[in-house]
Each structure stands twice: as structure tokens, then as C-alpha cells.
Amino acid sequence: MPLEEILDKLKADMVAKGLTRHSRTGLDAMSKLELAMAIMDAYIRYPPPPASSAIFPANYCAAQLLVPAWMKGLFTWICN
């Protein structure tokens, strides 16, 4: 199945199931990175670590995509 067809099915499913706040037109207008992040937000659920041991309750390696450039080096030794 071609990638564009897969993405079309994912976008339609996200809108139909209410997994996104964006309309289909909004999803179509997104950059590839924005769309990838929206798909991950909709379909991938990581269980948070126990509150007692969580310093940062998220996927550490994916977090490096969301932080300022000067902080990315902090994640390098954890994720590589």
C-alpha cells in the first residue's frame, strides 16, 4: 500500500474517532513532522512512570523534538 494511502486512512480515522482537534483539511495542510507528531499523539500511549520515581513523565527520546536546541545535548547521552 502506498504511503499516501496509509496516511489518508490514518487522517480519516483520526477525524472520525475524534482523536485530533484538527479537521481533515487541517491535517492535510500540516508539514510531515507536524503530521507525524499528531499521529503519534493519537495512537501511541506510553504508560507514565510511577509518580514516585518520575522526574520527567514522558518518552525521553521523543522529548528532544520538543525542547530548545540548547537542551538537545542533554538527551544525547540517554537516547544514543
C-alpha positions, 0 to 999 in steps of 0.5 A: 500500500502506498504511503499516501494511502496509509496516511489518508486512512490514518487522517480519516480515522483520526477525524472520525474517532475524534482523536485530533482537534484538527479537521481533515483539511487541517491535517492535510495542510500540516508539514510531515513532522507536524503530521507525524507528531499528531499521529503519534499523539493519537495512537501511541500511549506510553504508560507514565512512570510511577509518580514516585520515581518520575522526574520527567513523565514522558518518552525521553527520546521523543522529548528532544523534538520538543525542547530548545536546541540548547537542551538537545545535548542533554538527551544525547547521552540517554537516547544514543 
